[in-house]
Amino acid sequence: MVPLNTADQETPREREEFRRSAPHFADRITADGRDGWPVEAGRYRLVVSRACPWASRALVSRRLLGLEPALSLAITDPIQDERSWRFTLDPGDRDPVLGIGFLSEAYDARETGYPGGVSVPAVVDVPSGQLVTNDYHRITLDLATEWTALHREGAPDLYPEEHRDEIDDVAEGIYRDVNNGVYRAGFAEHQHTYEDAYRRLFARLDELSERLATRRYLVGDTITEADIRLFTTLVRFDAVYHGHFKCNRNKLSEDPVLWGYVRDLFQTPGFGDTVDFDHIKRHYYQVHTNINPRRIVPLGPDLSGWLTPHHREELGGSPFGDGTAPGPVPDGEEVPQEGRVA
């Protein structure tokens, strides 16, 4: 799937305001190493923020595919400073493998004076300390299709060839109106651009709700890349997007279909065990000071509903198809207690 060119699909009004930059570093890590970066166990480090929905895609994919032994993980502080993502959760405020205090140092090692923003997910080459890619669209697709030699036994096919056109089509609408739509609404500077984003968001959610009313997953009978991309926005919806980004026609928990769907995924190993609600809420409410200048983090919503029965298995399908669920979360990668659902 080619990264979406959202500029081609935006209205003139949308171009006045929020624009998500295309990834500047789009090298690929492939089985044949055609971009100079061959798949190799232990060579690369995946840098994520558990607060970030784009990074969370890579977290989920890595868990489902069992790539933890092959691709090490660095988790940033959910609160950024003027140098962006920082490793203040680690001893000495430095990543223990890369030896850096800020992700920007890996960007600088790749391109001195790089003028763009520092984003996650990012994959860093450990021997050189250089950033390889920050292409959040491509990273998960390559984990699914180029890293197959290092997948765990029983790993699901998250991007099955026979369904790729449908996955791409569904994911394109999700990206434009849901993944990016909540940001267009939240960062709107004029009423009309907010209303455009709001209407398109809920129109797409209504369409997805109708689609999922009679099928367990978005494409086919198993989890695919499309489900991962929708999940990372839906899991944040009531906690931050409903209030913080003014996406408040209704809460996700008030849509029986989408609420059941996202709970089904949350309770599937590899999804909910990567979600840190503490990081999510603190990042959005404390970093976006233009929206929330007093940086007050709300105590709600009540998270206990995430573990209630969803009954989605009655629709058929199986999350991993002929495969199996991933094993336990590796030691040291567990979500801290304050971020988990009780």
Secondary structure, 3 states (H helix, E strand, C coil): CCCCCHHHHCCHHHHCCCCCCCCCCECCCECCCCCCCECCCCCEEEEECCCCHHHHHHHHHHHHHCCCCCCEEEECCCCCECCECECCCCHHHCCCCCCCCECHHHHHHHCCCCCCCCCCCEEEECCCCEEEECCHHHHHHHHHHCCHHHCCCCCCCCCCHHHHHHHHHHHHHHHHHHHCHHHHHHCCCCHHHHHHHHHHHHHHHHHHHHHHCCCCCCCCCCCCHHHHHHHHHHHHHHHHHCCCCCCCCCCHHHCHHHHHHHHHHHCCCCCHHHCCHHHHHHHHHHHCCCCCCCCCCCCCCCCHHHHCCCCHHHHCCCCCCCCCCCCCCCCCCCCCHHHCCC
